[in-house]
Amino acid sequence: MKKIVLKVENVSVVLEGNTILEDVSFALPEGELLMVLGPNGAGKSVLIKALFGIVAHTGVVKFCFRTDSKYKKIGYVPQYIDFDRSIPLTVMEVVELGLIGFDTKKYLRKIKQVIDLVGLQGKENDSFGSLSGGQARRALIAQAMIGNPKLLILDEPMAGVDLIGEKTFYETLLGWKKENQMSIILVSHDYNLVSKIADRVLCLNKKIVCYSKSSELSGDSFEKLFGQEALVHHH
């Protein structure tokens, strides 16, 4: 039986008198990719903020990590990235920030590998401030991945990226997950990704619409989330 890396029990969030999340419970087993799926305004990003304690919530959030100095615990890339373009850091230096507490000299080869994996090969020495929004997101994904986190949380990671780049990224992500026994939470509104990458799916629209293995997910769940058009629309 797989170990659980994250338990969420009866989490609710109320902001300015409005219920954003209500009674959300789920568990994430080690080495699995959980896709949090839902339309805009469903509370997906608020759920991630609740996990980190960024927004006040009721209920219980428990990270269940073994102590292991070879790994950092959590890597995180938010949906919206606001950065100062005047910061005098190269792409490589930004990625190295994900290794605070580690001996970066031992990771130079891996830093280059991860930069290549996210599609920024040849830009190691470019100024981070010179990158486009999509490229900056990729650099921060590399930063989040570099320390082999036990849990990687990605909030709409491929927003604004073309479909070819998206396909390459997700293939890379699945390979990385398998190699490192990494657990992943991927927030998205793209239900077409479910059969391609997800082990489990949490369908969210303020409340849980469904939580199941991706192989057991029914079309009824998509229809409840997105309406009838979800059953006929495909990339």
Beta strands, then each sheet from edge to edge (+ up, - down):
strand 1: 4-15
strand 2: 18-29
strand 3: 33-37
strand 4: 58-63
strand 5: 74-77
strand 6: 151-155
strand 7: 183-188
strand 8: 200-204
strand 9: 208-213
sheet 1: 2+ 1- 4+
sheet 2: 5+ 6+ 7+ 3+ 8+ 9-
end
